[in-house]
Amino acid sequence: MAVSVKRRKDIAQALTLLAPRMPFYDAEKIREAACAPHMRALTPQNAVRLAALAYIRHTYTDYDKLRDEGLDKDSALYWINDQVIEILTQWSATNLISDSGHSIMP
């Protein structure tokens, strides 16, 4: 089933609000991921949040390498936390960081 025009607009708006300085190329990839069928039950904001964090994790960090080396998910997330926060800060997306300001983990 195709994503509705309204859903696409809501996701685009959420992306702009959550990460206003995100480069266009990255925004396109995240917008695509947020429109995926398995994200349909989520609010646009939550779909964008999850898509953005996953995109950053797999594109800008050593997460996949750490997992390939045998680290479990939580340990790998711990080791890439600062890298993710750095990207979120560059994108003015600090509202995607936890309330403590030091973690991407909820």
LUMFIMAR-574892 format. One record per atom (N, C-alpha, C): x, y, z; residue in one letter. Coordinates in steps of 0.02 Angstrom, whole numbers, plus 50000, padded with zeros to 5 digits. Last residue first. Layout:
N
XYZA/...
***
This chain:
106
508485028951254P/507925031651293P/508015030751367P/510065034051194M/509655028551219M/509095031551261M/510855044151170I/510355043051119I/509885037551141I/511425055151299S/511305048551272S/510775048651217S/511515067051364H/512135063351354H/512035056651319H/510375073351402G/510825076951358G/511455073251341G/509345068351474S/509965069451511S/510485073151469S/508365066551377D/508305072151424D/508935073551462D/509205061351224S/508805060251285S/508815066451330S/509045069651067I/509475066951119I/509055066451183I/508245076450984L/508235069150976L/508685065751027L/508535089551001N/507915087151033N/507825079651023N/509615092150922T/509745090350991T/509125088051028T/509835094750789A/509315089950808A/509405087650879A/510725101850711S/510275105450758S/509695101150778S/511645094150648W/511005094950614W/510505099050656W/512655093650742Q/512785096950678Q/512135098450641Q/511985085650837T/512155092550853T/512285096550789T/511945073450771L/511325076750789L/511445084150805L/513335070950764I/512955071950703I/512295075650718I/513615069550903E/513975074450862E/513585076050798E/512815058750938I/512675065350967I/513015070750926I/513505048650869V/512805050250851V/512635057250877V/514725048450936Q/514705049750864Q/514005051950843Q/514325044951066D/514615051551054D/514605053450980D/513845031351043N/513415036751069N/513695043751053N/514555020351013I/514445025150959I/514055031250982I/514595012751130W/515225015051101W/515125020151045W/513225009651152Y/513605013451201Y/514225016651169Y/512955001551042L/512625008051048L/512985012551097L/513744990551077A/513904994251017A/513585001251019A/513034986351191S/513734988451196S/513944992651136S/511784982851134D/511834988251185D/512544990751193D/512144972351042K/511824978551021K/511924984251071K/513794965351072D/513074965051072D/512794972051057D/515204963150965L/514874966751019L/514124965851014L/515814956850855G/515534952750909G/515214956450966G/516194963350744E/516734961150788E/516484957350848E/514984967450694D/515344962150658D/515914959250700D/514744977850784R/514314971850786R/514654966050751R/515744986750741L/515744984150810L/515324977850817L/515294989150611K/515954986150622K/515984983050692K/514084995650638D/514084989250601D/514744985550611D/514555007350710Y/514085002550737Y/514124995750703Y/515335018250684D/515665011650680D/515195006050704D/514325030150590T/514675027550649T/514995020850634T/513545034650484Y/514055039050511Y/514455036350570Y/512645024350446T/512995028350396T/513605032050424T/512015018150554H/512305013950501H/512725017850451H/511665029150636R/512015023350664R/512365019450609R/510915037050549I/511545039550576I/511975033650600I/509815028250529Y/510215030650473Y/510905033050497Y/509305027050659A/509555021150624A/510005023150566A/508935040450684L/509435037150726L/509725030950692L/507975042350580A/508585046450584A/509125043050626A/506995032950612A/507335032550548A/507995036450550A/506575037650738L/506875030950731L/507265030250667L/506115050650700R/506615049650753R/506965042950744R/505135047750604V/505735051650585V/506285050450637V/504225040850685A/504505037650626A/505145041150604A/503895050850778N/504255044750800N/504565041050742N/503265060050691Q/503845062050732Q/504245055950754Q/502175052850638P/502715055150594P/503345056950633P/501845038550744T/501725045550726T/502285047750679T/501725021850677L/502035026950718L/501815033950698L/501255013050584A/500875013650647A/501145019250692A/502225013450480R/501545016250470R/501165017350535R/503415007350477M/503375013450517M/502675016450517M/503354997050388H/503384995150458H/503375001250505H/503355003950261P/502745000850288P/502774999250362P/504255019650266A/504235012350256A/503605009450289A/504475032850288C/503865031050251C/503795023550241C/505715033450344A/505145034950388A/504475033250354A/506515031050231A/506475025950284A/505865027150329A/506315043250162E/506145036750131E/506045031450185E/506865052050255R/506165052750235R/505915046150205R/508185047850251I/507805047150313I/507055047550299I/508555051350120K/508615044450143K/508185043150205K/508325065350123E/507975061050075E/507975053750098E/509235069450221A/508525070250232A/508115065850185A/510455067150157D/510285063250217D/509525063550229D/510355076950056Y/510445069850039Y/510245065350098Y/510245089050130F/509705086650088F/509765079250073F/510785089150303P/510915089750231P/510365086350190P/509915097050434M/510105090750403M/510235091850328M/509475107450510R/510095108450472R/510345101950440R/508295103350579P/508265108750529P/508895109650487P/507595091150636A/508295091750615A/508365097050561A/506255092850673L/506705089050717L/507445089950700L/505665100250568L/505635102750636L/506155099350682L/505925092250457T/506165099150458T/506175101950529T/505255080550496L/505975080450483L/506275087450486L/503945084950501A/504265082550562A/505025082550554A/503745087750364Q/503705093150414Q/504055091050479Q/503865074850311A/504325080150288A/504325085950339A/502795068650376I/503475066250388I/503975071650367I/501725075850320D/501825075850393D/502535073650411D/501865072350185K/501935079350206K/502075079850281K/501615058550193R/502265060950167R/502385068250189R/500285058950240R/500815055850281R/501505058250259R/499665065050129K/499655068250195K/500215065550239K/499845055450031V/500165061950022V/500205065550089V/500145038850096S/499715044450076S/500115050950070S/501065025750025V/501015030650080V/500605036550055V/500285011049958A/500675017149952A/500565021750012A/500424994150000M/500005000050000M/500455006350000M/
***
